[in-house]
Amino acid sequence: MFRQYLNWRTTLALIAILIVSGTIFYSQYLARKIKGEERLRVEQWFKAGKFIISAPDSVDIGFAALIVTENKTIPIIETNEKDSVTSHVNLDSARAADPKYLDSKLRQLKSQHTPFEWVDPADSSIRNRYYYGNSKLLDEVRYYPIIQLLIVALFIVITILSLRSRHRSLQNQVWAGMAKETAHQLGTPVSSLEGWVEMLKDSPLDKKIVQELEKDVDRLRLVSDRFGKIGSSPQLESTDLLKQVNSMVDYMRKRATGKIIFTVNHQNREAIFARISPPLFDWVIENLLKNALDAMEGKGAITVNMNEDDKAVYLDVTDTGKGISKKNIGQVFKPGFTTKKRGWGLGLSLSKRIIAQYHKGEIYVKHSEIGKGTTFRIVLKK
């Protein structure tokens, strides 16, 4: 069960997650380390400043002054006992002239670190606080890897989408190749059967038998024509769907058992037009009707409801069959999926391809209930 999820996409995603997690973890580790070192530097800067202020004239303050002047990266703001800014280090000098900028920066530094505090030994009411913030290096270590990894993730997504598109293109080529080869293989026997039908017309056989045989041969030629159109851009033409659907329903009615009731509802409309490829659209309707017949196992009703509005045409095919389970509804249009003992599981997959790819429409399971039946809906844009 676990192996079915271990495809190349899952493996690539797991590797990417490990790389991302490891990189972020290490960058945060470095950030914590740099943060500790920067606090130590600010503490040294603070103590060096106190030493310079309190040291007698005879004491050399050169080393302390060097510590103070070496800080060129960590922003520091000094405030008095009233929390007013008295001085600052390593801020934007042009913007620091604006009191609003200083107040905003002070609030930012307060949220980042605990300040150092100096109390005047002679007067405890006089005290200064030194707030400091992150250096640019610390911010870059903390955030730059995340930005970099987002770019890598975007690259991975684009790569996967490209590979999927290429895989889909190869699938389409296989579909088209199989369909055209099938059409080619059907061509010779169909031509031969047409010749035999012409000969039977001149024989003393029952004309009705010959007519029905001719219809089936025409049907076989139509199937060959359908396969020949797969992989090519079909010519869409404005067609009366009522006439098209009724013709297909009549054909299926004659070949179904007498216990199957066929009904076509069209809201009393005389015609419903849409741009379709008649041979391919017939194929879709035939697939839906055949699936409905298989689901009912020789007894039940098939209802085709047709309607339209200003934007689209809606066609629902409803049966009273055994229904589709909820877990299978999302699988029915996938190539190879079938619940039948016989069959390749390609009918609904081809139907979806014909409607979505060639007609720019939609086909989906509108409703299904176990033991009561299923409704498939086709939506064709006007």
N, C-alpha and C positions, 0 to 999 in steps of 0.2 A: 504493500500500500504506500509505503514511504517513497519507493523508487519512482513512482509516477510523477512526483513533484520535483525530482532532481533532474531537471532538464538544464540546458546551457544557460537559459535566462536566470534560473534560480541560482545556479552556481556563480554566475557573474554578479548577481545582486549580493550574494553572501560575501564574496571576495571584496566587493565595493564597501559593504557595511563594515567588514573587518578593518579595511584600510582607513575608512573614515573614523571609526571608533578609536583605532590606535593612534592616528594622527592628532585627533582632538584631545585624547588623554595625555599624550606626550606634550602637546602645546600648553595644556593647562598645568601640567607639572612644571614646565619651564616658567610659566607665568607666576606660579606660586613662589618658585625659587627667586626669580627676579624681584618679585614684590617684597620678599624678606630682605634681600640685599639693599633695595632702595630705602626701606625703613631704616636700616642700619646706617645708610649714607645720610639720611635726613637727621637722624639722631646725632651723628658725628658733626653735621653742619650746625645743629642747634647748640651742642655743647661747645663747639669751637667759637660760635658767636658769643655765648655767655662768657667764655674765657677771655675773649678780646675785650669785652666791656669791663670785666672786673679785674683784669690783670694790671699790676702796677707798671709804671713806666720802665722800670729796670728789667722787666721780663721780656724775653724775645717772643713775639707773637707771630713770627713769620710762618711757622708750620700751620698754626690755627687759621691764619689768613688764607693760606694755600687751600685748606680744606673748604673754606667758605666760597672762595672764588672758583673752585673746581666744579661746583654744581652748576651745570649749564643745561640740564635736561629736565629736572624734576621741578614742577611748578609749586611755589610756596607762597602763602598769604599770611601776613602777620596782622593780628587784631589786638585791640586793647581790651580793658575790662568791660567796656560798653559794647564789645563785639563790633567795633568800627574798624575798617581796614586802615592800617597805619603804613604798611609797606608791602611790597610783593616782589617775587623773583621769578624769572623765566615765564612771564606772561607776555602776550602781544602788547607791545608798548603803545601802539597806535590806538588799540581798542581799550586798553587799560585806563585811558583818560575818561572814559564814560563810566559813571558810577553804577549804572544799571548792569554793565558788563561785569564789573567787579562783584556786585551782589550775586549775580548769576553764577559766576565762577566760584565764589565762596560757598554757595549752597552745594555746588557740585563736589568741591573738595571735602566738605563736611560729610557728605554721603559716602566717601570712598575710604577714609582712614581716620583713626583716632589721632587727635592733635597732640603736639607736645606743648607743655605749659611752663612758663617762667614766672616766678613770683619775686617781686622786689624784696630783698632781705630787710631793707630798712622800713618798708611800708607794704604790708601784706595786701592792702587794698589795690595796689598797683600790680597787675598781672597781664601778661601777654600770652596769647595762644598762637601756635604756628600750625596752620593747616597745609597739608601737602596732597598732591594728586599723583596720578600715574604718569610716568614718562611716555613719550611716543613709542619708545622701544617696547614697553610693557603692553601697550594697547595693540601694537602690531603683532606681537607674539600671541596675544590672546585672541584676536579677531581675524588676522590675515589668513591663518590656516582654514578657518571656517569658510571664508570667501573663496579661497582656493579650492576647497573641497566641493563647494556649490558649483563651481565652474566644471570640476571633474564630473560631478553628478549629472550636470546638464549635458556634458559630452557623452556620458554613458547612455543617457536617455535618447539622445539623437542617434547614437550608434545602434541601439536596440531598435528604434523606429525604422532606421534605414534597413537593417537586416530583415525586419518583419516585412517591410515593403518589398524587398527583393524576394523574400520567400513567397510572399503572396503573388508576386509577378511570375515566379517560376511555377506556382500552382496553377495560375491562369493559363500559362503556356501548355502545361500538361493536360488541363481540362480541354483546351481548344484542340490540341493534337489528338486526344482520344476521340473527341466529338467528330472531328473532320475525318478521321480514319474510319469511324463507324459509318458515317454518311457515305464514304467511298465504298465500303464493303457492302452496304445495303443497295447501292446503285444498280449493280448487275442483276440480283434476283428480282428487284422491283421492276426493272425493265422487262425481264422475262415474264413475270406474272402479268404485266399489262398486256403482253402479246397473247398469252393464254386466254385472258379475259375477252380480248377481241375475237379470238377464235370461238369461244364458247357462245358469244352472241349469235353466231350463225348456226349453232347447234340446236336441236329440238328440246334442250333442257328448259326447265321452268325459268321464265324471265326474272321472277322475283329473286331466285337464288343467284342468278347472274348479277342482278343489280346490287344485292347485298355484298357479293364477292367483290364487285367493282368498288363499292364504298370502302371495303377493308383494304383493297389495294391502294386506293387513293389515300387512305389513312397511313398506310405504310410509307407511301411516297412523301406524305407530309412530315412523318417522323424523320425521314432521311433529310428533308429540307431543314427541319429544326436543328438537327445535329450539325448540318453544314453552316448554320448561322452562328453557332457558338464560337466565340473568339473574334468575330467580326462586328463592326458597328452596324446594328440593324437599322433599317429604314422605318422610322416611326411615322404613322399616318393617322389622321383623324378617323376614328372607327366607331360605329354604333356598338357599344358594349352589350346592349340588350340582345341584339341579333347574334352577336358573337357568343355570348354565354348560353343563350337558348339553344343554339346549334350544338354546342358541346354537351349540354344537359340532355338533349334529345338523343345524341349518339350514345351516351352512357346509359340512358334509360333502356334502350333497346338491348343492351348487353348485360344489364343487371337482372336479378331475379324479380319476380312479380311482387315480392313482399317489401320491396324498397319503394318508398313514395318520394318522388322528386317534386319540389315546389320552387318557383322563381317569383319573388316579389320585387316589384320595381316602382312602388308608390304611384301607380297609374300614369307613369311617364311613357310617352310614345317612343322616346329615344334618349340615350345617355351617351354622349360622345367623349372620347378621350384619345390622346395620341399614344398608340401602341404599335407593336409589331405583331400582327395577328397570329402568325404561326407560333411565336414564342409565348404569347399571352395564352393561347389555347393550351399550350403545354402545361402552364402553371395551373389553369383551371382543371385540366385533366388529372394532374397530380393530386390536387386537393380532393377532387371527387373520388378518385381511386382510393386515397387514404381513408376517406369517409366510409366507403363501401367495405374496406378491410376492417375498419373499427367496429362495424355493426354486424359483421359475420352473417349476412344474408337477410336481415330483418331490421327495419327501422325507417327513418325519414331523413332526407337531405334537403335543407332549405337554403336557397341562395337569395340573400337580401341585397338590393342595389339602391343606392341613393347618391345624391350629389349636393354640393353647395357651391358658392362662388369660387372657392379655392381648390376643391378636390372632388374626386369620385371615390365612393366607399363601396366595397364589395365584401360581404360576409358570407362565408360558407359554413353552415352549421349542421352537425350530424347528431344522432342520438346513440352514438356508440359508447364504448367503454371508457372514454376520456383519457386524459394524460395526467400523470402524477405531477405534483408541484416541482419535485426535484428534476423531472425530465423536461419541463417546459423550456428551460434555457438551453437544452441540448438538441432539440428536435431539428434545428436548422444546420447542425454541424455535420460535415461529410462523414459518412460511415455509421452515423447513429441510427439504430432501428430497434424496434421491439418485436418485429416480425420474425418468424422462423426462417422465412425466405426473404431475400431482398438485399440490396447493397447499401441502403440508407443514403441514397443520393438524390431522391426525388425532391424533397423539401429544400435541400441544399441548392440544387439547381434552380428551384423556384425562387428562392431568395436572391440568388445571383441575377436571375432574369429581371426580377422586379426592381431590385435596388441598383444594380449596375447599369442595366440597359434602359430601364424606364424611369430611373431616379425616383422611385416610389418606396413604399414600405409594405412589408408583409410580416405579420406576427400573430401569436396566439392571443386572441382577445379574451377568451374565457374557456376554461375547461374544468370539468368536475367528474371525478371518478364515478362510473356507472350511469352518468347522465348525458355525456357528450362533450363536444369541443366546437368552438367557433374560431375559424381563422379569418383575419381581416386583411384585405388588400387596399392600400390607399394610393391613388394615382393623382398627381398634381395636374391641374389644368394649365 
